[in-house]
Every structure is written in structure tokens, then in C-alpha cells.
Amino acid sequence: MPVRNYVTFKADLPDDSVEDDRGHITIPAGKSLATSLIEALQAAGHHCGRPEQHSFYGWAFEVREGSAQLWCLLQYPEPWLLMTELRDSFMRTVLAPNKDAQATVLRAIDAALKRDSRFSGIEWFSKDEYESVDRAEGHASPF
């Protein structure tokens, strides 16, 4: 079964993007949302980095689970999209990818989103499902 490591959702949070005097976004929306997710993951015992602006369109942060690291990218293509990617050493990825650590973090993200009433319409996808031209409705959980 493919890993569903893409999740879309709606968030009832104020727009925290910043625009310049010409109306161009200089800081994308989502920093407060990324911070909320990080705080929820930390409360569940996960080690997280702080959110860093990713290019002009999103926020990235890392979650460590044991020796594994999960990179997360939050962006707003409407609805919100949180993509995650297991980042491990080359040898570990080839020989023994840490799927248990990835599953633990994905479950924690799912729980954090579902526990907070500000989030709704939560749907999980594999990368292929999300990028499909004929994207079907997502799944209720990452597994």
C-alpha cells in the first residue's frame, strides 16, 4: 500500500501573509498554521524544527522521530496542502527505510488536525493520487 503522505484541509485561521506596496506577497500565509502544527507535534512528544519560509509560497519544517527525519512543506493552493517526505541517509533509505517512524509522525499529524476544531475537510493522498489529473476524493487517514 502506498504511503499517504499528502494531506489537504481547510483552516479557520487569519491570513498572516504579508504583501509589499505593489500587492505582491513577500511572506506567504501559513506561518501561524505551521507553528500550530509544530506545537501540537511537540506536545505529542516529537522533536520539531521551527518553520522556515520555503521560497515564495510556503513554510517548511522538520520532524524527528528516532533517527528518522520527516520534512514537511505547508502551502496554500486552496485548500491547505501539507506534503511530507521521509529524509534519511542514503544507505538507510535503500536498505531499511524507517517507515515506522514515518507512520508515527503521519498519525500524529492526523491526530493534531482532527483534534483542533479550526481544521476541517481533512483528506489524505499518496503523491500519485494527489498529482493525478482525475484526482478522486481523498482518504480519511494516512493508512
Secondary structure, DSSP 8 states (H G I E B T S, - for coil): -----EEEEEE------EE-TTS-EEE-TTHHHHHHHHHHHHHTT-EE---EEETTTEEEEEEEETTEEEEEEEE-SSSEEEEEEEE--HHHHHH---HHHHHHHHHHHHHHHHH-TTEEEEEEE-HHHHH-TT----BSS--
